[in-house]
Amino acid sequence: MGVDQVWDERVTGQRIGVAIVDTGIARDSWNIRRIAARYDALDAGTRVLDPHGHGTMMASLIGNNTRDRNGFIGIAPRVEFIDVRAMDAEGKGTYTDIIEGLNWILENKDEYSIRVVNLSLLGGINSPYWADPINQAVEALWEAGIVVVAAAGNEGPDAMTIAAPGNDPFVITVGAFTDNYTPDDASDDYITPFSGAGPTEVGFVKPDVVAPGAH
């Protein structure tokens, strides 16, 4: 992805807060001092911070500052995490809880320097994007100057399989490609069959970018 070239320019995410709306973020040695805030929209009161594991995985991809021979494991190793739990132990969530989490982010963006929101979650398309309540909450974040990144979904490869909120034109929608098990050879990379594909239900070209998303 060329991220090592960005690191060479000393761009590592320092002083930027990334809110991860997901299943929670478990404490680990690489993140224990970098979780600036937590909000639990589930009101579950559980002692297990991420009983599912997906949110912790996403946090690691975004900002794990552990190093291997190729550099940092995460993409932005100096970001601060804002853990917004809106999905349960099965990785499922309701519109109500997700919107509650998004509204909390909007209200607290300045206190925690929230510049980016990650939504690696997906819902079915039941209306045009502008009528979807989650998309309305997402656009409020965009209007407040926050970059919103959403998953394309896993229902590809047919057209019009971009999931909500990735179908919103105001967010950066990310699809998946595979290196075909040859990470040093980009010539055989291809879009994974499961990756959601555009156009959206109202004709927007999506996804906006693709990133490694297999094995």
MARMAR-442597 format. One record per residue: chain; z, y, x of N, C-alpha, C, O in turn; residue in three letters; residue number from 1. Coordinates in steps of 0.05 Angstrom, whole numbers, plus 5000, padded with zeros to 4 digits. Layout:
N
LOVEX kette n_zz n_yy n_xx ca_zz ca_yy ca_xx c_zz c_yy c_xx o_zz o_yy o_xx rest  nr
LOVEX     A    Z    Y    X     Z     Y     X    Z    Y    X    Z    Y    X  Ala NUM
...
END
This chain:
215
LOVEX kette n_zz n_yy n_xx ca_zz ca_yy ca_xx c_zz c_yy c_xx o_zz o_yy o_xx rest  nr
LOVEX     A 5000 4975 5016  5000  5000  5000 5000 5025 5017 4997 5047 5006  Met   1
LOVEX     A 5003 5022 5043  5003  5046  5061 5030 5060 5061 5031 5083 5071  Gly   2
LOVEX     A 5051 5048 5051  5076  5063  5050 5087 5069 5077 5102 5088 5081  Val   3
LOVEX     A 5080 5052 5097  5090  5057  5124 5080 5084 5135 5093 5097 5151  Asp   4
LOVEX     A 5056 5092 5126  5045  5118  5134 5061 5141 5121 5064 5162 5133  Gln   5
LOVEX     A 5072 5136 5097  5089  5156  5084 5115 5158 5099 5126 5180 5103  Val   6
LOVEX     A 5127 5135 5107  5152  5135  5122 5148 5151 5148 5166 5165 5157  Trp   7
LOVEX     A 5125 5148 5161  5120  5162  5186 5121 5192 5182 5126 5207 5201  Asp   8
LOVEX     A 5116 5201 5158  5118  5230  5152 5146 5238 5143 5151 5260 5133  Glu   9
LOVEX     A 5165 5219 5146  5193  5223  5139 5197 5227 5108 5216 5241 5100  Arg  10
LOVEX     A 5179 5216 5093  5182  5216  5064 5195 5189 5055 5181 5169 5055  Val  11
LOVEX     A 5220 5190 5048  5234  5165  5042 5249 5166 5016 5264 5148 5009  Thr  12
LOVEX     A 5246 5188 5001  5260  5191  4975 5287 5204 4977 5302 5204 4957  Gly  13
LOVEX     A 5294 5215 4999  5320  5228  5002 5324 5251 4983 5306 5267 4978  Gln  14
LOVEX     A 5347 5252 4971  5355  5272  4951 5340 5270 4925 5340 5289 4909  Arg  15
LOVEX     A 5328 5247 4920  5315  5243  4894 5329 5221 4879 5335 5199 4890  Ile  16
LOVEX     A 5334 5226 4854  5347  5206  4836 5326 5191 4820 5308 5204 4809  Gly  17
LOVEX     A 5328 5165 4820  5310  5148  4805 5326 5134 4784 5344 5118 4790  Val  18
LOVEX     A 5321 5139 4759  5334  5125  4737 5319 5100 4730 5295 5101 4725  Ala  19
LOVEX     A 5333 5078 4729  5321  5052  4723 5332 5043 4696 5355 5035 4694  Ile  20
LOVEX     A 5314 5043 4676  5322  5035  4649 5316 5005 4646 5293 4998 4644  Val  21
LOVEX     A 5336 4989 4647  5331  4960  4650 5356 4944 4642 5371 4952 4623  Asp  22
LOVEX     A 5361 4922 4656  5384  4904  4649 5409 4910 4665 5428 4896 4663  Thr  23
LOVEX     A 5408 4932 4681  5431  4939  4698 5424 4935 4727 5402 4925 4733  Gly  24
LOVEX     A 5442 4944 4745  5438  4940  4774 5464 4928 4785 5485 4940 4783  Ile  25
LOVEX     A 5462 4904 4796  5485  4891  4808 5492 4904 4834 5474 4914 4848  Ala  26
LOVEX     A 5517 4904 4841  5526  4915  4867 5517 4897 4890 5520 4872 4888  Arg  27
LOVEX     A 5507 4908 4911  5500  4893  4934 5504 4912 4958 5508 4936 4955  Asp  28
LOVEX     A 5502 4900 4982  5508  4916  5006 5489 4939 5010 5496 4960 5021  Ser  29
LOVEX     A 5464 4936 5000  5444  4957  5004 5445 4979 4984 5433 5000 4988  Trp  30
LOVEX     A 5459 4975 4962  5459  4996  4941 5487 5006 4933 5489 5025 4918  Asn  31
LOVEX     A 5508 4994 4944  5535  5000  4933 5542 5029 4936 5558 5039 4919  Ile  32
LOVEX     A 5532 5043 4955  5538  5072  4958 5516 5090 4948 5518 5114 4952  Arg  33
LOVEX     A 5496 5079 4936  5473  5095  4928 5469 5095 4897 5449 5107 4888  Arg  34
LOVEX     A 5487 5083 4882  5486  5085  4853 5501 5109 4844 5526 5109 4843  Ile  35
LOVEX     A 5487 5130 4838  5500  5156  4833 5513 5157 4805 5533 5172 4802  Ala  36
LOVEX     A 5503 5141 4786  5514  5142  4759 5506 5116 4745 5485 5104 4751  Ala  37
LOVEX     A 5522 5109 4725  5515  5087  4707 5519 5096 4678 5537 5111 4672  Arg  38
LOVEX     A 5501 5086 4661  5503  5090  4633 5496 5065 4618 5475 5053 4623  Tyr  39
LOVEX     A 5513 5055 4601  5509  5030  4586 5504 5036 4557 5522 5041 4542  Asp  40
LOVEX     A 5478 5036 4550  5471  5041  4522 5478 5018 4504 5479 5021 4479  Ala  41
LOVEX     A 5484 4995 4515  5491  4971  4499 5520 4972 4490 5528 4958 4471  Leu  42
LOVEX     A 5537 4989 4503  5566  4990  4497 5578 4963 4498 5595 4956 4482  Asp  43
LOVEX     A 5569 4947 4518  5578  4919  4519 5605 4915 4532 5619 4896 4526  Ala  44
LOVEX     A 5612 4934 4550  5638  4931  4564 5639 4907 4582 5661 4898 4589  Gly  45
LOVEX     A 5616 4897 4590  5616  4873  4607 5623 4880 4636 5617 4902 4646  Thr  46
LOVEX     A 5636 4861 4650  5642  4865  4678 5618 4857 4695 5617 4864 4719  Arg  47
LOVEX     A 5600 4842 4684  5576  4834  4699 5555 4857 4696 5545 4862 4674  Val  48
LOVEX     A 5549 4870 4718  5533  4894  4717 5504 4888 4711 5490 4905 4699  Leu  49
LOVEX     A 5494 4865 4718  5466  4857  4711 5466 4827 4706 5459 4812 4725  Asp  50
LOVEX     A 5472 4818 4682  5473  4789  4677 5446 4776 4676 5444 4751 4676  Pro  51
LOVEX     A 5424 4792 4676  5397  4781  4675 5384 4781 4702 5372 4760 4709  His  52
LOVEX     A 5386 4802 4717  5374  4804  4744 5350 4821 4747 5343 4828 4769  Gly  53
LOVEX     A 5336 4827 4725  5311  4842  4727 5315 4870 4737 5300 4880 4754  His  54
LOVEX     A 5336 4884 4728  5341  4911  4736 5348 4913 4766 5339 4931 4780  Gly  55
LOVEX     A 5363 4893 4776  5369  4892  4804 5344 4888 4821 5341 4900 4842  Thr  56
LOVEX     A 5327 4870 4811  5302  4865  4825 5285 4891 4827 5274 4897 4848  Met  57
LOVEX     A 5284 4906 4805  5268  4930  4805 5280 4951 4824 5265 4965 4838  Met  58
LOVEX     A 5306 4953 4824  5319  4972  4842 5313 4965 4871 5309 4983 4887  Ala  59
LOVEX     A 5313 4939 4877  5307  4930  4904 5279 4937 4912 5274 4947 4934  Ser  60
LOVEX     A 5260 4932 4894  5232  4939  4900 5229 4969 4905 5214 4978 4922  Leu  61
LOVEX     A 5243 4985 4889  5241  5014  4890 5254 5025 4916 5242 5042 4929  Ile  62
LOVEX     A 5278 5014 4923  5292  5029  4944 5310 5013 4962 5328 5024 4974  Gly  63
LOVEX     A 5305 4987 4965  5322  4972  4983 5318 4981 5012 5296 4981 5022  Asn  64
LOVEX     A 5340 4990 5025  5338  5001  5052 5343 4980 5074 5346 4987 5097  Asn  65
LOVEX     A 5344 4954 5066  5346  4933  5086 5319 4932 5101 5298 4936 5089  Thr  66
LOVEX     A 5320 4926 5127  5295  4925  5143 5288 4896 5150 5306 4880 5155  Arg  67
LOVEX     A 5262 4891 5151  5252  4867  5164 5232 4875 5185 5231 4898 5193  Asp  68
LOVEX     A 5217 4856 5195  5199  4863  5218 5177 4883 5210 5165 4895 5227  Arg  69
LOVEX     A 5172 4886 5184  5151  4904  5175 5162 4932 5167 5146 4950 5160  Asn  70
LOVEX     A 5188 4935 5168  5200  4960  5159 5220 4956 5137 5232 4935 5135  Gly  71
LOVEX     A 5222 4976 5119  5241  4973  5097 5230 4953 5077 5206 4951 5073  Phe  72
LOVEX     A 5249 4940 5063  5241  4921  5042 5232 4937 5017 5213 4929 5003  Ile  73
LOVEX     A 5246 4959 5011  5240  4975  4988 5220 4998 4995 5215 5003 5018  Gly  74
LOVEX     A 5209 5010 4975  5189  5031  4979 5201 5058 4987 5190 5071 5005  Ile  75
LOVEX     A 5222 5065 4974  5234  5092  4979 5264 5087 4986 5281 5089 4969  Ala  76
LOVEX     A 5270 5082 5011  5296  5071  5019 5319 5091 5019 5341 5084 5026  Pro  77
LOVEX     A 5313 5117 5012  5335  5137  5012 5340 5148 4984 5356 5167 4981  Arg  78
LOVEX     A 5327 5137 4963  5332  5148  4936 5361 5141 4927 5373 5122 4937  Val  79
LOVEX     A 5370 5156 4908  5395  5150  4894 5388 5137 4868 5368 5145 4855  Glu  80
LOVEX     A 5403 5116 4860  5397  5102  4836 5414 5112 4813 5438 5118 4816  Phe  81
LOVEX     A 5402 5114 4789  5417  5119  4765 5412 5095 4747 5390 5091 4737  Ile  82
LOVEX     A 5433 5080 4743  5431  5054  4728 5435 5059 4698 5457 5066 4690  Asp  83
LOVEX     A 5414 5056 4683  5415  5060  4654 5409 5033 4641 5386 5024 4639  Val  84
LOVEX     A 5431 5020 4632  5428  4993  4621 5421 4995 4591 5437 5005 4576  Arg  85
LOVEX     A 5398 4985 4584  5389  4985  4556 5379 4957 4547 5371 4954 4524  Ala  86
LOVEX     A 5379 4938 4566  5369  4911  4560 5391 4891 4565 5408 4896 4582  Met  87
LOVEX     A 5391 4870 4549  5414  4852  4549 5410 4829 4569 5392 4829 4586  Asp  88
LOVEX     A 5428 4809 4568  5428  4787  4587 5403 4770 4585 5397 4754 4603  Ala  89
LOVEX     A 5388 4772 4563  5363  4757  4560 5339 4775 4567 5316 4766 4564  Glu  90
LOVEX     A 5344 4799 4576  5322  4817  4582 5310 4831 4558 5288 4841 4559  Gly  91
LOVEX     A 5324 4830 4536  5314  4842  4511 5329 4867 4504 5352 4871 4512  Lys  92
LOVEX     A 5316 4885 4489  5329  4910  4481 5318 4920 4455 5297 4910 4445  Gly  93
LOVEX     A 5332 4939 4443  5323  4951  4418 5313 4979 4423 5320 4992 4443  Thr  94
LOVEX     A 5296 4989 4405  5287  5017  4407 5310 5036 4408 5310 5055 4423  Tyr  95
LOVEX     A 5331 5030 4392  5354  5048  4390 5367 5051 4417 5373 5074 4426  Thr  96
LOVEX     A 5372 5029 4431  5387  5030  4456 5369 5042 4478 5379 5058 4495  Asp  97
LOVEX     A 5343 5036 4478  5326  5047  4499 5324 5078 4495 5325 5093 4515  Ile  98
LOVEX     A 5321 5087 4471  5319  5115  4466 5345 5129 4472 5345 5151 4483  Ile  99
LOVEX     A 5367 5116 4466  5394  5127  4474 5395 5131 4504 5404 5152 4514  Glu 100
LOVEX     A 5386 5111 4519  5385  5114  4548 5367 5136 4558 5374 5151 4577  Gly 101
LOVEX     A 5344 5139 4546  5325  5160  4554 5336 5187 4548 5333 5206 4563  Leu 102
LOVEX     A 5350 5190 4525  5362  5215  4518 5385 5223 4537 5388 5246 4543  Asn 103
LOVEX     A 5400 5202 4546  5421  5208  4565 5409 5218 4591 5420 5236 4604  Trp 104
LOVEX     A 5387 5206 4600  5374  5215  4624 5366 5245 4621 5370 5261 4640  Ile 105
LOVEX     A 5354 5252 4598  5346  5279  4594 5369 5299 4596 5367 5320 4607  Leu 106
LOVEX     A 5392 5291 4584  5415  5308  4584 5429 5310 4612 5443 5330 4617  Glu 107
LOVEX     A 5424 5291 4629  5438  5290  4655 5420 5292 4679 5429 5287 4701  Asn 108
LOVEX     A 5395 5300 4675  5376  5300  4696 5383 5319 4719 5379 5312 4742  Lys 109
LOVEX     A 5394 5342 4712  5401  5361  4733 5426 5353 4749 5427 5357 4773  Asp 110
LOVEX     A 5445 5341 4735  5470  5333  4749 5464 5312 4770 5477 5312 4791  Glu 111
LOVEX     A 5446 5294 4765  5441  5272  4783 5413 5273 4797 5404 5254 4809  Tyr 112
LOVEX     A 5401 5297 4796  5375  5301  4809 5354 5280 4802 5341 5269 4819  Ser 113
LOVEX     A 5353 5274 4776  5334  5253  4767 5306 5264 4767 5299 5282 4751  Ile 114
LOVEX     A 5289 5253 4784  5262  5262  4786 5242 5241 4776 5219 5247 4769  Arg 115
LOVEX     A 5251 5216 4776  5234  5194  4768 5249 5175 4749 5273 5170 4753  Val 116
LOVEX     A 5235 5165 4729  5246  5144  4711 5227 5120 4712 5203 5123 4709  Val 117
LOVEX     A 5239 5097 4717  5224  5072  4717 5230 5056 4692 5253 5051 4685  Asn 118
LOVEX     A 5208 5049 4678  5210  5033  4653 5193 5008 4657 5170 5007 4648  Leu 119
LOVEX     A 5205 4988 4669  5191  4962  4672 5198 4945 4648 5209 4923 4650  Ser 120
LOVEX     A 5191 4955 4625  5196  4941  4599 5172 4946 4582 5155 4963 4587  Leu 121
LOVEX     A 5169 4930 4561  5145  4932  4545 5150 4925 4516 5167 4908 4510  Leu 122
LOVEX     A 5136 4939 4499  5137  4934  4470 5110 4932 4458 5090 4941 4470  Gly 123
LOVEX     A 5108 4920 4435  5082  4917  4421 5072 4944 4411 5087 4963 4408  Gly 124
LOVEX     A 5046 4945 4407  5033  4969  4396 5031 4967 4366 5017 4951 4355  Ile 125
LOVEX     A 5047 4984 4353  5047  4984  4323 5037 5010 4311 5037 5013 4287  Asn 126
LOVEX     A 5029 5029 4329  5021  5056  4319 5006 5070 4342 5007 5060 4365  Ser 127
LOVEX     A 4993 5092 4336  4982  5108  4359 5005 5117 4377 5028 5119 4367  Pro 128
LOVEX     A 5000 5122 4402  5021  5127  4421 5039 5151 4413 5063 5150 4417  Tyr 129
LOVEX     A 5027 5171 4400  5042  5195  4393 5062 5190 4371 5080 5207 4366  Trp 130
LOVEX     A 5060 5168 4356  5078  5162  4334 5100 5143 4342 5118 5137 4326  Ala 131
LOVEX     A 5099 5133 4366  5119  5113  4375 5144 5128 4384 5143 5146 4400  Asp 132
LOVEX     A 5168 5121 4373  5193  5135  4380 5199 5134 4410 5209 5154 4421  Pro 133
LOVEX     A 5195 5112 4424  5200  5111  4452 5181 5129 4467 5190 5143 4486  Ile 134
LOVEX     A 5156 5130 4460  5137  5148  4473 5145 5177 4468 5141 5194 4486  Asn 135
LOVEX     A 5155 5183 4445  5164  5211  4440 5187 5218 4459 5188 5241 4469  Gln 136
LOVEX     A 5205 5199 4463  5227  5204  4482 5217 5206 4511 5227 5223 4526  Ala 137
LOVEX     A 5198 5190 4517  5186  5191  4544 5172 5218 4549 5174 5229 4571  Val 138
LOVEX     A 5158 5228 4529  5144  5253  4532 5164 5276 4535 5157 5296 4548  Glu 139
LOVEX     A 5187 5274 4523  5208  5295  4527 5216 5296 4556 5222 5317 4567  Ala 140
LOVEX     A 5218 5272 4569  5225  5272  4597 5202 5285 4613 5207 5300 4632  Leu 141
LOVEX     A 5178 5278 4607  5155  5290  4621 5155 5320 4618 5150 5335 4637  Trp 142
LOVEX     A 5160 5330 4594  5161  5359  4590 5183 5372 4606 5182 5396 4613  Glu 143
LOVEX     A 5204 5357 4613  5226  5367  4629 5220 5365 4659 5238 5372 4675  Ala 144
LOVEX     A 5197 5356 4666  5189  5354  4694 5195 5328 4708 5195 5327 4733  Gly 145
LOVEX     A 5201 5308 4693  5207  5282  4705 5182 5264 4705 5168 5263 4686  Ile 146
LOVEX     A 5178 5250 4728  5156  5231  4730 5165 5205 4718 5186 5194 4725  Val 147
LOVEX     A 5150 5195 4698  5157  5170  4685 5136 5149 4693 5112 5153 4691  Val 148
LOVEX     A 5147 5126 4703  5130  5104  4712 5136 5080 4693 5159 5072 4690  Val 149
LOVEX     A 5115 5068 4682  5118  5047  4663 5100 5023 4670 5079 5026 4683  Ala 150
LOVEX     A 5108 5000 4661  5093  4975  4666 5069 4974 4647 5071 4982 4624  Ala 151
LOVEX     A 5048 4962 4657  5024  4958  4640 5029 4935 4620 5016 4934 4599  Ala 152
LOVEX     A 5047 4917 4627  5053  4894  4610 5040 4869 4621 5025 4869 4640  Gly 153
LOVEX     A 5047 4846 4608  5039  4820  4618 5021 4805 4599 5021 4780 4598  Asn 154
LOVEX     A 5006 4820 4582  4991  4807  4561 4961 4807 4567 4945 4802 4548  Glu 155
LOVEX     A 4952 4813 4592  4924  4813  4599 4911 4786 4598 4925 4766 4592  Gly 156
LOVEX     A 4886 4784 4604  4869  4805  4615 4851 4819 4595 4834 4836 4602  Pro 157
LOVEX     A 4855 4814 4569  4837  4826  4549 4841 4856 4547 4862 4866 4553  Asp 158
LOVEX     A 4821 4870 4537  4823  4899  4533 4844 4905 4512 4850 4888 4495  Ala 159
LOVEX     A 4855 4929 4513  4875  4939  4494 4900 4922 4495 4912 4916 4474  Met 160
LOVEX     A 4908 4913 4519  4933  4898  4521 4954 4914 4537 4974 4902 4546  Thr 161
LOVEX     A 4950 4940 4540  4970  4957  4552 4994 4959 4533 4990 4965 4509  Ile 162
LOVEX     A 5018 4955 4543  5041  4955  4526 5053 4983 4523 5047 5001 4540  Ala 163
LOVEX     A 5069 4988 4503  5084  5013  4501 5109 5010 4519 5121 4989 4520  Ala 164
LOVEX     A 5117 5031 4533  5107  5059  4532 5085 5064 4552 5077 5087 4557  Pro 165
LOVEX     A 5074 5043 4565  5053  5047  4584 5027 5057 4572 5009 5066 4586  Gly 166
LOVEX     A 5025 5056 4545  5001  5066  4532 5001 5097 4529 4982 5108 4519  Asn 167
LOVEX     A 5023 5109 4537  5025  5139  4534 5010 5152 4557 5014 5145 4580  Asp 168
LOVEX     A 4992 5171 4551  4976  5184  4573 4993 5201 4591 4983 5209 4612  Pro 169
LOVEX     A 5018 5208 4584  5034  5225  4600 5050 5210 4621 5065 5223 4636  Phe 170
LOVEX     A 5048 5184 4622  5063  5168  4642 5044 5155 4662 5020 5153 4656  Val 171
LOVEX     A 5055 5148 4685  5039  5132  4705 5043 5103 4698 5065 5092 4700  Ile 172
LOVEX     A 5021 5090 4690  5022  5062  4682 5013 5044 4705 4992 5049 4717  Thr 173
LOVEX     A 5029 5024 4711  5024  5007  4735 5017 4979 4727 5032 4965 4713  Val 174
LOVEX     A 4994 4970 4735  4985  4942  4732 4991 4927 4758 5002 4937 4777  Gly 175
LOVEX     A 4984 4901 4758  4991  4883  4780 4966 4872 4793 4946 4864 4779  Ala 176
LOVEX     A 4966 4871 4820  4946  4855  4834 4960 4835 4852 4984 4837 4857  Phe 177
LOVEX     A 4945 4815 4860  4956  4795  4879 4940 4796 4905 4916 4801 4905  Thr 178
LOVEX     A 4955 4790 4926  4941  4789  4952 4929 4761 4957 4918 4756 4979  Asp 179
LOVEX     A 4930 4743 4937  4918  4717  4938 4930 4701 4961 4916 4684 4973  Asn 180
LOVEX     A 4955 4706 4967  4970  4692  4988 4959 4698 5016 4965 4683 5034  Tyr 181
LOVEX     A 4944 4719 5019  4934  4727  5045 4941 4757 5049 4923 4774 5047  Thr 182
LOVEX     A 4966 4763 5055  4975  4792  5056 4961 4808 5077 4960 4832 5076  Pro 183
LOVEX     A 4950 4795 5098  4936  4810  5119 4907 4813 5114 4893 4825 5131  Asp 184
LOVEX     A 4897 4803 5092  4868  4804  5085 4865 4816 5057 4869 4803 5037  Asp 185
LOVEX     A 4857 4842 5056  4855  4855  5030 4828 4848 5016 4825 4855 4992  Ala 186
LOVEX     A 4810 4835 5029  4784  4830  5018 4784 4811 4994 4765 4810 4978  Ser 187
LOVEX     A 4805 4794 4992  4806  4774  4970 4827 4781 4949 4833 4764 4933  Asp 188
LOVEX     A 4837 4806 4950  4856  4814  4929 4842 4816 4902 4818 4822 4901  Asp 189
LOVEX     A 4857 4812 4881  4845  4815  4854 4867 4821 4834 4891 4816 4839  Tyr 190
LOVEX     A 4859 4833 4812  4878  4839  4790 4887 4813 4777 4871 4795 4771  Ile 191
LOVEX     A 4913 4810 4773  4924  4786  4762 4915 4783 4733 4913 4803 4718  Thr 192
LOVEX     A 4910 4758 4724  4901  4754  4696 4921 4764 4675 4914 4772 4653  Pro 193
LOVEX     A 4947 4763 4682  4967  4771  4662 4970 4801 4659 4982 4810 4640  Phe 194
LOVEX     A 4960 4817 4678  4965  4846  4678 4951 4859 4655 4928 4855 4650  Ser 195
LOVEX     A 4966 4875 4640  4956  4889  4617 4932 4907 4624 4932 4920 4645  Gly 196
LOVEX     A 4911 4906 4607  4887  4921  4612 4880 4941 4590 4887 4937 4567  Ala 197
LOVEX     A 4867 4962 4598  4858  4982  4579 4831 4976 4568 4819 4955 4574  Gly 198
LOVEX     A 4819 4994 4552  4831  5020  4545 4855 5016 4526 4860 4995 4515  Pro 199
LOVEX     A 4870 5038 4521  4892  5037  4502 4880 5038 4474 4856 5040 4470  Thr 200
LOVEX     A 4899 5037 4455  4890  5036  4427 4875 5061 4418 4860 5060 4398  Glu 201
LOVEX     A 4878 5083 4432  4864  5107  4425 4844 5115 4447 4833 5137 4446  Val 202
LOVEX     A 4839 5097 4466  4816  5101  4484 4823 5112 4511 4804 5120 4526  Gly 203
LOVEX     A 4848 5113 4519  4854  5123  4546 4850 5101 4567 4856 5077 4562  Phe 204
LOVEX     A 4840 5109 4590  4836  5090  4612 4864 5084 4624 4877 5102 4634  Val 205
LOVEX     A 4871 5059 4624  4896  5050  4636 4892 5022 4648 4873 5009 4640  Lys 206
LOVEX     A 4907 5013 4668  4929  5027  4681 4919 5049 4700 4896 5050 4706  Pro 207
LOVEX     A 4938 5065 4708  4931  5087  4727 4930 5077 4756 4913 5087 4771  Asp 208
LOVEX     A 4947 5059 4763  4948  5047  4790 4955 5017 4787 4965 5008 4766  Val 209
LOVEX     A 4949 5003 4808  4959  4975  4810 4975 4972 4836 4971 4986 4855  Val 210
LOVEX     A 4994 4954 4835  5011  4948  4858 5016 4918 4860 5011 4904 4840  Ala 211
LOVEX     A 5025 4909 4883  5031  4880  4885 5050 4871 4863 5071 4883 4858  Pro 212
LOVEX     A 5042 4850 4848  5058  4842  4826 5058 4812 4820 5063 4803 4798  Gly 213
LOVEX     A 5051 4795 4841  5051  4767  4837 5065 4753 4860 5067 4764 4882  Ala 214
LOVEX     A 5074 4729 4854  5090  4713  4873 5107 4730 4891 5122 4720 4908  His 215
END
